[in-house]
Structures are given as C-alpha cells and as structure tokens.
Amino acid sequence: MARAGVTVERLTVAAAELADEVGFENVTVSALARRFGVKDASLYSHIRNARDLRGRVAALALTELADRVAAALAGRAGREALVAFANAYRDYAIQHPGRYAATQQELDEPDPATVAAAVRHAELTRAILRGYHLAEPDQTDAVRMLHSTFHGYVTLERAGGFRHTPRAVDVSWSRTLDALDSVLRNWPR
C-alpha cells in the first residue's frame, strides 16, 4: 500500500531537491526513502527503479530550464535573445546544480516527457538562430556550438576553474556572449 502523501510528483521534486543538495549522482531510491521516512520498497509502488527516478528528474529539470529560457526569450531577437537565453541557462545551472547535471545525462530509455522537454529546449535554441538567418546544416552546428560553450563555461565556473585570475567571471561571460554574437552574425559560408 502506498504511504499517504507520497506521489510520483512529490518523489520527483524531492529527488530534484536532493540532487541540488548532494549531487545528481548521489540520488538513490534509498536516499529518497530516508527523506520521506519510509522503507525503500514502499517507493516502488510509485517508481520502477533508480533509472526511472533519474529520468523523471531529468524531465523535470529540462522542463524547468525550457520554461525559464522561454520566458527570457519572449519578445527578443538577435543578440538580445542570445544573451537572455545564455543568462537563463547559466542562472539555472548555478542555482540548481543537481538538476542541471540531470539535463546532461544520457538516459538508457528516456520516457516521452524527457524527450519532449529536450526537444523543446533544442527548439528554443533554434529560435535564437532565426535572428541570425542560419539555415541547415549551419543551424545544427550553431546549436552545438552554443550548448558546448554554455555548458563548458558553467561547468568550469562551478568547479572554480576561473579563480586563478582577478578578471571578474561575469565580465568574461559578457565578452564570451559578444564573441558568440559576432560569430553568429558572421557565420562562415
């Protein structure tokens, strides 16, 4: 019998919160059961296994990130859209490190919600590129460049990789976005 108050939604949110606190890689069914004060076995009436739980956290995080990006992009185009997207992405990764890590995981069998959230996120990235008039296959290359740059910057920043120089991290971030805007406006043909 399922414990009163324990639902798939509550488990998913609690797992996401746990991921932010202890790291996505440390989210287990046992850790989640302890959080709810129940035995591990009682959670299996709501989730199939740890992989299912991780997939649900990934879907939640991708949806949250896409919602933030969509709100930031509203009414913006070109450089303004690029900066809004990048800042929403960076802010989410810094504020929710465990959830952000979930968005970067390759899942064995992603469920439809995870796939839909990932597709939405990719479509929002492509929306930025409309202002730069890139067609395929250049658009795919640009999406990969943007995600690689944003992810790399955030990963290095969170790991303390920029502490060795007195230049402010935000100044370098701004310059990086200026450079990306320049590359997108002058895409090699």
N, C-alpha and C positions, 0 to 999 in steps of 0.2 A: 504494500500500500504506500502511496506517495505521501510524504510528510506535508502537512498543511503549510501553504505559503511557498513551497518550493515549486517553481515553474521553470520551463526551459528559458524563458526570457530573463528571469531573475538569476538563474545559473550563468547565463551568458554575460550579463552585466557584471556579476560578481567575478567571473573569470577574467573579464577585461580589466576590472579594477585591480585584481590580483596581479595580472600581467604588468600593469603600470607600477605596482609596488615592488615586485620581486623579479620581474623579467618574464617575458613570454615563455622562454624555455623552461621555466620553473612552474608553470601552471600544470597541475596534475589533478586528477579526479580526487585523490586523497587530500590534497591541499584545499580543494574546494569543499569537500565534505567537512573538513575541520572548520572551515569558515561558517558553514551552516549548522554545525553541531550535530551532524548526522554521520552514519556509517557510509563508507564508500558505496556499498551495494544499493543503498536507497536512492542514489543519484542515477543508477542505471535504468530506472523507470522513466527518466526524462531525457537522457543522452545515451548513445550507443557505446561510446568509449572515449578515450582521451583525444583521438583523432577527430571525432565528431565535435567535441568541445572546442578544439583548436580551430576547426573550420567555422564554427559559429562565431568565435571571437574575431576571426579574420573578416567574416561577412559584416559583422557589426562595425569593426574599425574602418573597413573600406566604405561603408555607407556613411559613417560619421565624417570621414575625410571628404568624400564626394559632396556631402551636404555643405560642409564649410567652404569648399572650393566653389561650388555653385553660387553660394551667397556672395562670395568675394568677387566672382566674375560678373555678376549682374550689372548690365549696362556698360561694361568696359570692353575695350578692344585694343589691339596692338600692344605697345609697351605697358600701358596701364593694366591690361588683362594679364600679361605675363607676370608683372610684379605682384598683383593681387593673388594670382594662383600660387606663385612661389612663396609668398609670405604666409598664406593659409596652410600650405603644405608644411613649411618649416615650423610654424607655430604648433601645429597638431603633433608633429614628431617630437618636439621638445616637451609639450605639455602631457603627452600620452606615449611615453617611450615603449611600453609593453604592447600597447595596441598598434603602434606604428610598426613594431617588429612583426606583428601578426600579418600586416599587409604585405610584408616582404617574403613570407614563407610560401614555398611551393607545396601545395597540398596534393596528396595522392589522388583523392577523388573529390574535387570541390563540388559542393552542392550548388543547385541553381541560384540560390541567394548570393553566394560568394561570387559566382561567375557574373551575375547581373551587376553587382556592385563594382567589380573590377572593370567591366565593360563601360559602365557609367563614368568611372574615373578616367578611363582612356578617352572617352568621347569628350569629356571636359578639357582634357589636354589638347585634343584636336581642335576644340573651339577656339583656343588661344591662337592657333596657327592660321585660322581664317583671315585674321588681320594682317598676316604676312604673305598671303596668297601663295601658299605652298601646295603643290599637287603631289599625288603619289608618284613615285615611291619616296620623294623627298619628305613628305609629311611623316611617314613612318620613321625615317631616320631622325627627324627633328624631335619627335615624341621620345625616342630612345635617348637622344642627347639630353633633353630636358630632364627626364626622370633620372638618368645617370648623374647628372650634375647636382640636382636637388638632393638625391639620396646620398651621394658621396659627401656633399658639403655637410648635411645634417649628421651623418654618421661620424665624420671627423670632428665636428664641433662637439657633439655629445661625448665623444671619447677623450676630449681635451687636446686634440691634435693641433689646435691653433694657439695654445697657451705660450708657445715659445717665442712669440713676437709681441711687441707692445701695440701693434696696429689693432684697432677695435674690430672684432669679428663682424659686427653689423656694417662697418664701412666696407670690408671685403665682400660681404654678401651683396651690398648695393652695387659694387663695382662688377661683381660676377653677373648680376642681372643686367647691367648696362652692356656687358660684353655679349651676353646671350641675345639681347635685343639687336645688337649690331650684327651678329652672325645671322640671325633670322631675317633681318632686313636685306642682307647682302648674301643670301644663300648661294653657294656655288652652283652654277648651271651646267 
